[in-house]
Amino acid sequence: MHIILVSNRLATAKTLNLSYRTLLALLSGVIILAFATSFLFSWVGVRFNMPFAAELVAAVQQVHNRKTEEYMRYNVSSMAVKLGEMQAQLIRLDSLGERISRLSGVKPAKPEAIDKSGQGGPLVYSVQPHAADELQRDIDRLAEIVEQRSETLTELESQLMERRIKNALLPTMVPIKAEHVGSTFGYRVDPIAGVRAMHEGIDFVADKGTRVIASAGGVVQAAEYHPQYGNMIEIDHGNEFSSRYAHLSKIDVKAGQIVKRGQAIGASGNTGRSTGPHLHFEVRFKGVAQNPARFVRQSTQMALNSPLAARPVPLPEKRIAPPANTANTPNTRATATFSAPR
């Protein structure tokens, strides 16, 4: 390396030639001198207990502690706010789940309880090292409880959906807009034979041609003429429930067809063993006739001034055989084992 020296005292410029080895030796000397000077000042401060050195160390430590405290205070404050928000959300979720469960009648598994007792007081931050760890553990525990609540609400939703599907397949809709009810479910004097006999359905009196709808969704099992039922439709609703619509003047569906709740399936009439235009409606469970009023009484469409809403009709404890003078019941799947309707 060439270094050119220029000065007023020198008549001419002088050039110094420095090798890389010489330059490296000079730099090493400077670094060693700096370390030696620093060590010397430190040793002197400790050896002679010089106050400025102790004050300098204390000031640096104080600044470090203040920064650490501010950082921990900020973290603890943020975690405390997050913890409070999670607790409030869990309390709201619990209240919502309880209301839904009470309204629906579904009782899911009881989740872990959350302390809802009254608490309060001034906010005093703790900046101890373990404070953040405790808050983090509380947050982790609440996260587990949130997962439990999610599973509980999912189970509740599943049960409600299952119940909704089952209710949609129960024959609870009034199948016709009728003037009044001619006969209810139970024993009565047969209007044709004049003897006491079991009536296994409800007779809705309506003009011929009045639209008849499916009381619930299902699959049409039979859509045919029967000597006693006349034009009849039978719908299988699943879960061993079925419904029958008899004495129709018109059939608008076919066997095997899927129908929806409230779908038009035919029209009322006076076919078969009947004394006038009406709809004979039956509900069966496992093939045994049930009181249709127990299914349609809660329907909001039930606005008939009839004995249906006035008194419940008890279900028969056993199957009632048809009277001897109402023979001619055909031996078919759809219409076997029933008494003669009117």
C-alpha positions in Angstrom: 0.0 0.0 0.0 1.4 3.4 -0.9 0.8 6.5 1.4 1.8 9.9 0.0 2.8 12.5 2.6 2.4 16.2 1.7 3.5 19.0 4.0 4.7 22.7 3.8 7.9 21.8 5.6 8.8 19.2 2.9 10.1 20.5 -0.4 8.7 17.4 -2.2 6.1 14.8 -1.4 7.2 11.6 0.2 5.8 8.2 -0.4 5.6 5.5 2.3 5.2 1.8 1.2 3.2 -0.3 3.7 2.8 -4.0 3.2 -0.4 -5.8 4.1 1.4 -7.5 7.0 2.4 -4.2 8.5 -1.2 -2.8 8.1 -2.7 -5.8 9.8 -0.2 -5.4 12.7 -1.3 -1.8 13.1 -5.0 -2.6 13.2 -4.4 -5.4 15.7 -2.6 -3.0 17.9 -5.4 -0.5 17.8 -8.0 -3.2 18.8 -5.8 -4.5 21.6 -5.3 -0.9 22.9 -9.1 -0.4 22.9 -9.8 -3.6 24.9 -7.0 -2.8 27.3 -8.3 0.7 27.9 -11.9 -0.6 28.5 -10.6 -3.3 30.9 -8.5 -0.7 32.7 -11.4 1.6 33.3 -13.5 -1.3 34.6 -10.8 -2.5 36.9 -10.2 0.9 38.2 -13.9 1.5 38.9 -14.3 -1.8 40.8 -10.9 -1.6 42.6 -11.2 1.9 43.9 -15.1 1.9 44.1 -15.5 4.9 41.9 -19.1 6.1 42.1 -19.6 7.0 38.4 -19.1 3.4 37.4 -21.6 2.1 39.9 -24.1 4.7 38.9 -23.6 3.9 35.2 -24.3 0.2 35.9 -27.4 1.0 38.1 -28.8 3.3 35.4 -28.4 0.7 32.7 -30.1 -2.0 34.9 -32.9 0.4 35.8 -33.6 1.1 32.1 -33.6 -2.6 31.4 -36.0 -3.4 34.3 -38.4 -0.6 33.2 -38.5 -1.9 29.6 -39.1 -5.4 30.9 -41.9 -4.3 33.2 -43.6 -2.3 30.5 -43.5 -5.3 28.1 -44.9 -7.6 30.7 -47.6 -5.1 31.7 -48.7 -4.8 28.1 -48.8 -8.6 27.6 -50.6 -9.2 30.9 -53.2 -6.5 30.0 -53.8 -7.9 26.6 -54.2 -11.5 27.9 -56.5 -10.3 30.7 -58.8 -8.6 28.2 -58.8 -11.6 25.9 -59.6 -13.8 28.9 -62.5 -11.6 29.9 -63.9 -11.6 26.4 -63.7 -15.4 26.2 -65.5 -15.8 29.6 -68.3 -13.4 28.5 -68.7 -15.3 25.2 -68.9 -18.6 27.0 -71.6 -17.3 29.4 -73.6 -16.1 26.4 -73.2 -19.5 24.7 -74.3 -21.3 27.8 -77.4 -19.1 28.1 -78.3 -19.6 24.4 -77.8 -23.4 24.7 -80.0 -23.5 27.8 -82.8 -21.6 26.1 -82.7 -23.7 22.9 -82.6 -26.9 25.0 -85.5 -25.7 27.1 -87.6 -24.8 24.1 -86.9 -27.9 22.2 -87.0 -30.3 25.1 -83.6 -31.8 24.1 -81.1 -32.4 26.9 -77.6 -32.7 25.6 -74.7 -33.8 27.8 -74.1 -31.3 30.7 -70.9 -29.3 29.9 -68.3 -28.1 32.4 -69.7 -25.3 34.5 -68.4 -21.7 34.2 -68.3 -19.6 37.4 -71.0 -16.9 36.9 -70.9 -15.5 40.4 -70.6 -11.7 40.9 -67.0 -10.5 40.8 -65.3 -7.0 40.6 -62.9 -4.5 42.1 -60.2 -2.2 40.8 -57.8 -3.4 38.2 -54.3 -3.8 39.5 -51.8 -5.3 37.1 -49.4 -7.9 38.3 -46.1 -7.9 36.5 -44.7 -10.9 38.3 -43.2 -13.5 36.0 -45.8 -16.1 36.8 -48.8 -13.8 36.1 -48.6 -14.2 32.4 -48.2 -18.0 32.8 -51.3 -18.2 34.9 -53.3 -16.2 32.4 -52.1 -18.4 29.6 -53.2 -21.5 31.5 -56.6 -19.9 32.0 -56.9 -19.1 28.3 -55.9 -22.6 27.4 -58.6 -24.0 29.8 -61.2 -21.7 28.3 -60.2 -22.8 24.8 -60.9 -26.4 25.8 -64.3 -25.4 27.3 -65.1 -23.6 24.0 -64.4 -26.8 22.2 -66.8 -28.6 24.5 -69.5 -26.0 24.0 -69.1 -26.4 20.3 -69.5 -30.1 20.5 -72.6 -29.7 22.7 -74.2 -27.2 20.4 -73.4 -29.5 17.4 -75.0 -32.4 19.2 -78.1 -30.2 20.0 -78.3 -29.1 16.4 -78.1 -32.7 15.2 -80.9 -33.8 17.6 -83.1 -30.9 16.6 -82.5 -31.6 12.9 -83.4 -35.3 13.5 -86.5 -34.2 15.4 -87.4 -31.8 12.7 -87.2 -34.5 10.0 -89.3 -36.9 12.1 -91.9 -34.2 12.7 -92.0 -33.4 9.0 -92.8 -37.1 8.4 -95.6 -37.2 11.0 -99.1 -36.7 9.7 -99.9 -33.6 11.6 -101.4 -31.4 8.8 -105.1 -31.2 8.4 -105.6 -32.9 4.9 -108.6 -30.9 3.8 -110.4 -27.6 4.3 -113.6 -29.0 5.7 -117.0 -27.5 6.7 -117.1 -29.6 9.9 -116.3 -33.0 11.3 -119.0 -35.6 10.7 -117.5 -38.5 12.8 -114.6 -38.7 15.2 -112.3 -41.6 16.1 -113.9 -44.3 18.3 -117.1 -46.3 18.7 -120.2 -45.1 17.1 -123.5 -46.3 15.6 -122.8 -47.3 12.0 -124.8 -45.0 9.8 -125.5 -47.8 7.3 -125.7 -51.0 9.4 -127.2 -49.3 12.4 -125.0 -51.2 14.9 -122.3 -50.2 17.3 -118.9 -50.3 15.4 -115.4 -49.0 15.6 -114.7 -45.9 13.4 -110.9 -45.9 12.8 -110.5 -42.4 11.5 -112.1 -38.9 11.2 -114.7 -37.9 8.6 -114.2 -34.4 7.3 -117.4 -33.2 5.6 -116.7 -31.2 2.5 -118.2 -30.7 -1.0 -117.3 -33.1 -3.7 -114.1 -32.0 -5.5 -112.5 -30.2 -2.5 -108.7 -30.5 -2.7 -107.1 -33.1 -0.4 -103.4 -32.7 0.6 -100.9 -35.1 2.1 -100.8 -34.7 5.9 -97.0 -35.4 5.8 -94.3 -36.4 3.3 -93.8 -40.0 2.3 -94.2 -42.6 -0.4 -97.5 -43.6 -1.9 -98.2 -47.2 -1.0 -101.6 -47.5 -2.7 -103.7 -45.4 -5.0 -106.6 -47.5 -6.1 -110.3 -48.2 -5.8 -111.6 -50.2 -2.8 -115.2 -51.5 -2.4 -115.5 -49.9 1.1 -112.9 -47.1 1.0 -113.8 -46.1 -2.5 -111.0 -44.3 -4.2 -108.3 -44.5 -1.6 -104.7 -43.3 -1.2 -102.3 -44.7 1.4 -99.0 -43.0 2.2 -96.1 -44.5 4.1 -94.4 -41.9 6.2 -91.6 -44.0 7.6 -91.0 -45.1 11.1 -94.0 -47.4 10.7 -96.4 -44.5 10.4 -98.9 -44.3 7.5 -102.1 -42.3 6.6 -105.1 -43.1 4.5 -107.4 -40.8 2.5 -110.7 -42.5 1.4 -113.9 -41.9 -0.6 -112.1 -39.6 -3.0 -113.7 -38.4 -6.3 -110.2 -38.1 -7.9 -106.7 -39.6 -7.4 -103.8 -37.5 -8.5 -100.9 -39.7 -7.5 -99.6 -43.1 -8.3 -98.2 -46.0 -6.2 -94.5 -45.5 -5.5 -94.6 -41.8 -6.0 -92.9 -39.6 -3.4 -95.1 -36.8 -2.1 -94.3 -33.8 0.0 -96.1 -32.4 3.1 -99.1 -30.3 1.9 -98.9 -31.6 -1.7 -102.3 -32.1 -3.4 -103.0 -35.8 -3.9 -106.7 -35.9 -4.8 -110.2 -34.5 -4.2 -113.0 -35.4 -1.8 -116.0 -37.4 -3.0 -118.6 -40.0 -2.2 -117.2 -43.3 -3.5 -117.2 -46.6 -1.8 -119.2 -47.3 1.4 -120.3 -43.7 2.0 -123.5 -41.7 2.7 -122.3 -38.4 1.3 -119.3 -36.3 0.1 -116.6 -36.3 2.7 -113.0 -37.3 3.4 -112.3 -40.3 5.6 -108.8 -39.8 7.1 -106.8 -42.4 9.1 -103.5 -42.5 10.8 -101.8 -45.9 11.5 -98.8 -47.0 13.5 -97.5 -50.5 12.9 -100.7 -51.1 11.0 -102.9 -50.2 14.0 -105.4 -47.3 13.7 -104.6 -44.3 15.9 -106.7 -41.3 16.8 -105.8 -38.7 14.1 -106.9 -35.9 16.4 -103.8 -36.5 18.5 -101.7 -35.7 15.5 -103.6 -32.8 13.9 -104.9 -31.1 17.1 -101.7 -29.1 17.4 -101.7 -28.0 13.8 -102.2 -24.3 13.4 -104.4 -25.1 10.4 -107.0 -26.8 12.7 -109.8 -24.3 12.8 -112.8 -26.6 12.8 -115.7 -26.2 15.3 -115.9 -29.8 16.2 -115.4 -32.3 19.0 -111.8 -32.7 18.0 -110.6 -29.8 20.1 -113.2 -30.3 22.8 -112.2 -33.7 24.1 -109.5 -36.3 23.5 -110.6 -39.7 22.3 -108.8 -42.5 24.1 -106.9 -45.0 22.0 -108.2 -48.5 22.0 -106.0 -50.9 24.0 -106.4 -53.6 21.4 -107.6 -54.0 17.8 -111.3 -54.0 17.2 -112.6 -56.5 14.7 -115.1 -55.3 12.1 -118.8 -56.2 12.6 -120.0 -59.5 11.0 -122.3 -57.7 8.6 -119.6 -55.5 7.1 -117.9 -58.3 5.1 -116.6 -58.1 1.6 -113.3 -56.7 2.8 -110.8 -57.7 0.1 -107.7 -59.6 1.1 -105.1 -57.0 -0.2 -102.1 -55.5 1.5 -103.3 -51.9 1.4 -106.8 -52.6 2.8 -106.5 -55.7 4.9 -107.4 -55.6 8.6 -109.6 -52.5 8.9 -113.2 -51.8 9.8 -115.6 -50.3 7.2 -115.3 -46.5 7.0 -118.2 -44.2 6.2 
